[in-house]
Amino acid sequence: MRTKGWKKVFAFTFKQYVKTKSFIISTIIMAILVAAMFALVNILPVALSSKDSGDGDSSSVRDIFDFEKVYIVDETGIVTDENITELVNNGIKAERSDKSADDTVAMVAKTEGVQAAVVFSADKNANGNIVSYTERTFYSPNGNKMASALSAAMTEFFRTCNVKRLGIDLEAYAQSQITINTRTVEAGQEELNVFAGMLHYIIPMVLSLMLFMLIFVYGNTIAQSIAIEKTSRVMELLLTSVRPLAVVIGKVLAMGLVSLAQFVLIIVVGAGSMAITAPFGIMGQIAPLLSNSELLAGGMANAAAAGVDIDQFSIAQAIGGILEKFTPVNIILIVLTFIIGFLFFALLAALVGASVSRMEDLQAAMQPYSLVGVVGFFLAYYPIIFNAESLADGSAGTNSVQIFSYYFPISSPFSLPSAVILGQLDTMQSVIAVAILAVFTVLVAMLVSKVYEAIILHNGSRLKIGDMLKMAKNK
């Protein structure tokens, strides 16, 4: 049999690689980084929320009361003495300046205390009609840390003065200014909230990058291993006990198992880190919501009526929608995509390693292989970056380049897993994409089986792609 002895090569390669210091150190570093990243993703939103709602937020408002004097220069005629009296009653040491704007600003600039000059002016068009108002806050050298807070407060103060001047009820005006969020949603597509949109943006990028690194790092390792053994004549000794095809099968399967183990490790470590930090992070807050499927299905209006925090509900709804996609069938499809995709690129890498007779030629020989992988990666990666606006209208994953990347065998190993997780492909479409990848992998395997035995002992100049195709045709 042409594959006789592959088990010995598999066992030897697997044991040899997992014992290396580089593998052990890289695995530990990767586990630490993944654990830290998941912990930060879990804890950081809560920490930032606490900071925003604590003293840091209120202190910026209190800063405006620290000004020793705030001079008001009103060039619009809107601010009345009564309005300024209200400012004083609210704790702001304000007074109307009897000087021009330039003189008032010059006076503030020379003071050693903490003072400010607030100038309100009207902007007019050529016909003399007012088109806008401008508020400018000039602060003394010691007041720079508080100027932004004062400027925001004075803008709101001027707006209130103008509303009162026009005789508009303040409460009615406030109600009219409530923000109206607008969205456009493609009919037939799932409408995504802000957090779901972020996940649809982040998950494909992270997964495609992670899979690219795993597949290509181990693909390069296979090519380098075969090239080293061939150029050092170890391959000739190895071929006395096993067949050439058995060598490539054993090495590819061994490295595939190693890469799959690291992929699973990343998932396990990430999930473990998230579980450990859950009581201190956002996952602990939304856990009760995730377990309440009836509430999640009820939508935002029901959540608001139940008194649930809207941000937490949005996060729970986004995560719950993704967790629903982790069915046994989808998990199998994701694992198959990774395994078949790895075999596809690993077999190509094995051919590259066998095509050189000197280690100096390996880098040049790897260029076409690397180019193929980079093209596949960018087909999966860049449609996400340049189609970010689709996350707001629910059409994420529907642009033509992205759909093409799901079925093109060079890019599908990097893009298909995230498409399955995010529900951008249904089960039948995912099966078709995996089947296409499997067919092309079989074709590559047939090419390898035809030419590998001939090129593994080749000691001449580096074989090019055309040379190998000719050998496969003549074999």
Secondary structure, 3 states (H helix, E strand, C coil): CCCCCHHHHHHHHHHHHHCCHHHHHHHHHHHHHHHHHHHHHHHHHHHHHHHHHCHHHHHHHHHHHHCCEEEEEECCCCCCHHHHHHHHHCCCCEEECCCCHHHHHHHHHHCCCCEEEEEEEEEECCCCCEEEEEEEEEECCCCCCCHHHHHHHHHHHHHHHHHHHCCCCHHHHHHHCCCCCCCCCCCCCCCCCHHHHHHHHHHHHHHHHHHHHHHHHHHHHHHHHHHHHHHCCHHHHHCCCCCHHHHHHHHHHHHHHHHHHHHHHHHHHHHHHHHHHHHHCHHHHHHHHHCCHHHHHHHHHHHHHCCCCHHHHHHHHHHHHHHCCCCHHHHHHHHHHHHHHHHHHHHHHHHHHHCCCCHHHHHHHHHHHHHHHHHHHHHHHHHHHCCCCHHHHCCCCCCHHHHHHHHCCCCHHHHHHHHHHCCCCCHHHHHHHHHHHHHHHHHHHHHHHHHHHHHCCCCCCCCCHHHHHHHHHHC
